[in-house]
Amino acid sequence: MERNASAVWNGGLKDGKGVISTASGVLKETQYSFSTRFENGIGTNPEELIAAAHAGCFTMALSAQLGNANLTPESLETTAVVKFEKTDAGFTITSIHLTTRAKVPGATESAFETAAQNAKSGCPISRLFHGNTEIVLDAKLV
């Protein structure tokens, strides 16, 4: 299985601009620029897209882990905050903080925590960052 996306950039780093598109068409010439990445400009940026990917990946992995424990979630809501900082090596994603709130009928705190930790370590986006970036998880039943 392969997924693909493309980016086109025109101009210099600070005065240029670009667009990002995905094969599915969900993103179609979505604007990004220096100001959307390093300031508060309108558009997206690679770190925002990583946050969305991680939130989605983790949430699906959590649903799978709960299913393995014979639990069916009523709802799972996850946000991901990607911390992007300048380090000695250059700009780096230094941490990702996942916050999940879950309604899972019949789940014990222990079973939920086990599922959440397994999802955190097993989701492909988490594995992509393993060993390079701190991933913090705040998962709670509501």
N, C-alpha and C positions, 0 to 999 in steps of 0.2 A: 504494500500500500504506500502510495506517495501522495503528498498534498503539496500544493505550490501556491506561491504568491510572487508578486513582482513589485519592484520599486523603480521609479524614474526620478532622477534629480537633475535640475537645471540651475547652473550658477555656482557661486562660491558657497562656502559653509554658512556664513552669516547672512548673506543677501540672497541666497538661492532658495529654491523651494522644490518640493517634490510631491509625488503622489504614490500611494500604495494601493494595489489591487490584489484580489484573490480570485482564483479560478472559479470558485463558487459564485462569485458576483456579490457576496455579502459586503465586501469592501470594493468599491469601484472608483478608482481615481480619488481616493480619500487623501486629502491634503495633509502634508506634514512639512515642518520647517525647523530652522534653528529656534524660532520663538515658541513653537509647540513643544519642543524638547527641553529647552533650558529656561524658558520664561513661561508666560501664561497665554500664549497665542492660541487661536482657534484652529483646531485640527487634532490629529493624533500624534503619537510618537511610538518608537519601538518598545519603550518600557511599559506604556499603557497597554499595548497589545500583549506583552508578556504577562502582565497582571491579569488580563482577561483570559488568556490561555490557561494560566495556572488556576484561577478560580474555577473555570469550567472543568478542567482535567481533574482537579482534586475532588470536586463535587460529584462527578461521575464515579470516581474511584471509591468515594465514601458510600455511594449508593450500592455499588457492587459488594463492598465489604460488609455492609449491613445485610444485604441479601444472602451472603455466605453464612451469616449468623441467624438466618431465618427471620429477619426483621425487614419490614417494608416502611421506608420513610414516607411520611405524609408530605413533608417539605424539608428541603435543605437549601439554606441561603448562605453563600460564601462571598466574602470580599477579599481581594488580595491587594496589598499595598507593597509596591516595589520601591525600595530605597536605592536611589541612584546618586552616587557621590564621587567626587574627585579624590582619588587616592594617589599614592606615589606611582602606581602603574598606569594612571590615567583614569578616566571616568569608568566606574565599575558599579554593577548591581551588587550591593553589599549585603542586602537582606530582603527577604520577602515575608510579610506577615499575613497569614491566612486567618480570617475570623469566620467561623461557621456557627450558625444557629440552626438547630434541627428539631423537628417534631417527628418523633419516631415512637409510635404507640408500642408499648410493651418492652421498650429498651431499658435496661439497667444502665446506670452511670458507667459501670465497669465494661459492659459489652460495647457501649457507645465509644468509650475512650479507646478501647482496643481497636475497634473498626476505624476510628479517626486516625490513630497513629499508623495503622497499616496502610491507610489511604495516603497519608502524608509521605510515607517512605516508598510506596509502590506506584504512585501516579507518575507517568512518563515525564511530565514537566518537572516534578520534584527530583526525579532521578537525573535529569539533565543538569540540574544545579548542584547535585550532591557533591560535597567536598569542596565546593567553590563559594557557596553562598549560604549564609545562615537562613534557615526556614523556621519561622516561629508559628506555632499553631495555637489558636484559642478557639476550642470547639466546645460548645455547650448544648445540652438538651434544653428545650423551652417548653 
